[in-house]
């Protein structure tokens, strides 16, 4: 209702503070689409404050990620998700398994690390040196199940499984 009252004055900019926080999950998903279309179709600029990463990714052309009142990173949703500039940004913007390890080789923006005896290769988000201690994050959507040993595979034990409505995928957290 407040949004409708604000739009009557045909503003160039609207300010939204946690606009979808009191909605149930299904309605929130529908409202994200509706709100994005409304902003786009009316040609509005919108400043939206939210703690919901999915909401930010769905609504925003640009995200300004704050950490303790300081700017941690700013960019498009894809930039912040795919190329986080800090461990905070990476962990805040998506669910991941975290592995601490040591850099064993560097090839361009690719780094090889050993974490808990496991050899991993991935993209480095900052300049690294061989021997540096690092934290690798493996995004949950990049994890697949396999019954075989091989390169790029880690033996794990499923400790807990959560079924999500999106594609009915099961994601597990905790690795041994």
N, C-alpha and C positions, 0 to 999 in steps of 0.2 A: 504494500500500500504506500509506503514511504517513497519507493522508487517511482510509482505512478504520479504522486504529487510533485516530485522533483522534475519529472519529464514534461509536465504541463508548461513549464517556463522555457522549454527548448534550450537547455544549457549546452555549452560546448564541451564541458567537462563534468563528469559525475564522480563522486567519491563514494566508495562502497567499503564498509567495515564489516568483515565476516558476513557477507550477504546471504550465504546459504547454510550457515552453521546450525540453525534450528530445524532444518529439514531432515526427514528420514532419508535413508540411503537411496531408494529408488527415485523419490522426488528430487533429491539433490542432483542425481545424474541427469535427469530431464531438465532441471532448472539451469544447469551449466550450459547445455546446448542452447536453450532459450535465451539466456542472458548474453552469451557470445553473439548470437544472431542479432539480438536487439542492439547491442553496442555497435556492431558492424553495419547493420542496415540503417541506423540513424546517423552514422558517421561520427559517433561520440568518441571522445577520449575518456578513458575510465581509469581511475586509480583505485585498485582493489587491495585491501589489506586482508590477508588470510594466513592461517597456519596450516591449511590443507594443501599439501603438495600437488595432489591430483587436480584440485580446483585451480591452482595457480598455473599448472601446465596446460589445462584446457582453456582457460580464459585469456591468458596473456600473450601479447606479442613480445613483450620484454618482461623480465623478472629482475627485481632488485632483492637479493637475498641478504637479510640482516642477521648478524650474530652478536648478541650482547649490545645492540644499538649501533653497531658498526657495519658498514657495507662489507660483506664477505665476497660477493661476486655479483656482477650484473651482466645480463645477456639474454639471448632468446631462450625459450624453454629447452630446445635441443642443445644449445651450447652448454648450458649449465648442467644438463643431465649427462651429455656425452663427454664433455671436457671440463669437469669440475676443477677449480683452481686450488682446492684445499680438501683435506679429509672431511672437514665439517660439511662442505657443500656436497661432496659425493655421498656421504651418509644421509644427509638431510633429504636429498632429492630422490632417493630410491632405496629399496631393500637390497641388502648385499650380505654376503658372507665375507668376513674379515680375516685375512691371513697376514701375520707378521713374518717378514723374511729378510733376506740379504740379496742385494743386486750382484749377479754373477757375470753379466755381460750387457752391453748396450749396443744397439744397432739403430741409429737414427732416433725416432721417437718410440722405438720398441725396447723394452727392458726384459731381461731374463732374471728371474729370482728363484731362490730356493727357500721354501717355507715349510717347516716341519718335515724336511726330507723330500718335499714334493717340488718338482721342477715346473715353473710356470712361465709363460711368455704373455706379455700384454703391453698396452700402450702406456707410456710414461706421461704423466700430466705435468711434470716439472723436470728440470735438469737434474740428472742423477749421476753418481759416480760408482764405479765398481767397488763393492765392499760396503756401500751405504745400507743402513737399516731402513727398511720401507714397510709400508702397510699396503697390501694388495686387497682390492675389493672385487669380488666376483658377483656381478648382478644376478639376482635370482632367475630372471627370465633367460639368462644365458646358460643356465644349468640344465642338462638333460641326463636322463638315467641310461646307463649302459651296464650290461652284465659282464663286460670284458675289460681286461687291463689294456693299457696302451698310452701313447703320448697324449698329453692334455687331459688325462683322466685321473681322478682322485678317488681312492677307496674311502667310502663314507658309511656311516651308520645313520639311518633315519631315526631320529629321536622323537620327533613330533611331526604330524602332517595336518595341514589345514586345507580344506577344500574351498576354493573360491568360485563364485558364480561365473566369473569371466572365463569361458572356455572350459570350466570345470577342471582346471589344472590343480595339481597338488604341489605345494611348495614346502620344503622342509628347511628348518633352521637348526643349526648345530652340526658340527663336523667333528669327527674323531680321527 
